[in-house]
């Protein structure tokens, strides 16, 4: 029987916690958050990260003297979980909202580019007769969309697929020209694969209540506006904003977490590869491999390059250092493929669950000398109609974030995204120089301004394995099955986007909940 927590003495709890050793494998945000949750109650924590620094999809880069985000640049405000966590870490003064400015849509047949319509949900318009909607779908598309208002309800409320619902109610032009660019840009997925109830909670219910898709969209927007008005206060920095960022970059979140772990005496090790995870009874063993340490004599600056080559050659030829760590519990915070490989022997039921497809996304960041972009010709960013461009989206960072504009001075920062579910990134087989040139060419097309090769002052290419978004049909069942298999093994937890869904708004609260479940088991069972 689990003891009543309220009956335990604080000194007993402190002593019990100090005796527990938790090994966290993976230093992305999920792993950092889970490690902190365990360390802050006095448990001994060792975090292992294979890269040279923690952070995962949150990375910083310096280009031509400008430090910017190379991966995640913001977080969704829904639920308020991330903002509360950011404030808990003492970063409240760093929270910033995007600059005002509409996003654009490029690749519209017969039109080219136009501002993305306002007043919709996931691209679904509340009023198809709006000028900005009509410009994109044309009069034939408008009248087809209007049929949604007069068609009988029939099976309203029972459709799972966002794309199929939109096409049946409002026609293929609304799906392909308005909804598909949003789902591809946000979820890297076709609208046909997106689960309505996850991506747009309440839309099916509103459909049943109102009787039309456009009316349901308007109803939900009215409800959201009323809720915001009821909770808004003078302290709200970004009332109604869908995302927020951190001045100086999202890596400030990683820095704060790492600093907190240091204050809590957690052991954070980078450049460590985990070879295996084993369990015997209640005890865990984690076998790790680190690069050998090679000592070479001190040298002058002129000799440094030669010594660097010698050290690299010595490390490559030397045997790695292998170590076994004993633990009372293990938290897996790696991407799905690595997690499944590490847990194959200790969680046999996990092999019975279905693995999700995880596309590789590439983001090419460019620093540009391009005065033509001073006028922000395409707002804060551009989404593309699938099949119209090689890139799926572009963010004009100096137009979107005030702190980036200040840091860049008279230069411009743009981020060009490639790859989606079932569609490998067009840059995948290119070298860095060719990838940067393709990004420049796509940026010119999407922004509607000429960008000569000489305009590129610096570039960076980042590759990310994107976990399947929670909004994909069937994703919830797959994640629940995998999570149940992991939780059935005492002393084990797993966190991260492959289980929580993509985005900090899902990963952070999930990691806190899983760490809390594990530490309760360690302290009370």
Secondary structure, 3 states (H helix, E strand, C coil): CCCCHHHCCHHHHHHHHHCCEEEEECCEHHHHHHHHHHHCCCCEEEEEECCCCCECCCCEEEECCEEEECCCCCEECHHHHHHHHHHHCCCHHHEEECCCCCCEEEEECCCEEEECCCCEECCEECCCCCHHHHHHHHHHHHHHHHHHHHCCCCCCCCCCEHHHHHHHHHCHHHHHHHHHHHHHHHHCCCHHHEEHHHHCCCHHHHHHHHCCHHHHHHHHHHHHHHHHHHHCCCCCCCCCCCEEEECCCCHHHHHHHHHHHHHCCCEEEECEEEEEEEEECCEEEEEEEECCCCCCCCCCHHHHHHHHHHHHHHHHHCCCEEEEEEECEEEECCCHHHHHHHHCCCCHHHHHCCCCCCCEEEEEEEEECCHHHHHCCCCCEEEECCCCCCCCEEEEHHHHCHHHHHHHCCCEEEEEEECECCECCCCCCCCHHHHHHHHHHHHHHHHCCCCCHHHEEEEEEEEEECCCCCCECCHHHHHHHHHHHHHCCCCEEECCHHHHCCCHHHHHHHHHHHHHHHHHHHHHC
